[in-house]
Amino acid sequence: MVYPRIEVDIIKIKENTEKMVSECKKRQIKVVGVTKLFCGNKKIAKALVDSKVDILGDSRIENLKKLSSFKLPKMLIRLPMISKVKEIVKYSDIALVSEIDSIKKISKEAFKTNKEYKIILMVDLGDLREGIYFEDEIKETIKEILKFKNINLIGIGTNLTCFGGVIPTYSNLSRLVDIKKSIEEKFNLRLDIISGGNSGTISLFNKKIPKEINQLRLGASLSLGIGLNDKPIRGLNNDTFKLILEIVKIKYEKEKIIGICISIDGIKVNDLTPFDKSISVIDVNNDYLFIDITRPNKRYKVGDKIKFLISYGATLVAMTSKYVFKDIK
Ligand SMILES: *Cc1c(COP(=O)(O)O)cnc(C)c1O
């Protein structure tokens, strides 16, 4: 066995996905299964596909390229880079957009390759991220979009809970619905999709969500069973990704026994929750992780393995690190 190691429980991810797909279906919401947390790994993506997500989404076109063999439409969920337009048009079918210059480039490439490319225009509801904030500007942009060849504006969308920390509410999502209606009226067209955010929006399921929201882009909820503010979502599995580190030294310090494990780059103390509740994480740097093993009844020794539940950020770090062995089953 190779360490550091991340164990991925596909069955639990599949259970999460089936549950979320069914909850969304009850509300006529289509699910974009977001694969960025596991870098477009095909085995895990297959669990999402088998659980009947409608679209596969990723922030990197390289990851979507890996998923080409799946028949589902692919969505690029991070604003497109002009330098990658060729790959974007080739390996994805839908993009979240907000800049007229990049849409223009996509249109040119789509025309050249004879593809009808779909776009969802992003609206900023206060989170200061990828969308357009002012309604005038949204309409100006749409006026331009409608002139482009091979571009099909299928809807509008938003992303919340990221940069500005704005949380999804009935009221801010209703604003999105109003904007959609006003666009339809002004331009005499139909927008099929209102993409109402990420796993954070699931928090509205027990309250009230505008019925017009008909798409969510779900990553963390499917992969880690977490939603708004990384809080566990009831009924979903959280123990889907486990990090396993090896002890390379035991130190006796005053009254304490400290275990030193080989760590991984970019991980923080709060990212890790040891399965053995009597262990606590003291400190971490790029080389080593220090754990307090004074309390456990078991005498840990050099070579022992320590298992942790990990945060969203740490999962991303571990999955993208070439030094971490991925055990996907
Ligand atoms: C990552 C991402 C998502 C998925 O977010 P989760 O919180 O993982 O569900 C949705 N939309 C965009 C634009 C993203 O970048």
The ligand as an ORCA input file, in Angstrom:
! r2SCAN-3c Opt
* xyz 0 1
  C     -17.854     24.641     -7.865
  C     -19.002     25.260     -8.482
  C     -20.275     24.716     -8.307
  C     -20.519     23.542     -7.393
  O     -20.437     23.997     -6.075
  P     -20.638     23.015     -4.835
  O     -20.680     23.931     -3.666
  O     -19.471     22.114     -4.831
  O     -21.906     22.303     -5.048
  C     -21.336     25.313     -8.966
  N     -21.161     26.388     -9.762
  C     -19.947     26.938     -9.950
  C     -19.828     28.113    -10.835
  C     -18.828     26.408     -9.319
  O     -17.639     26.957     -9.501
*
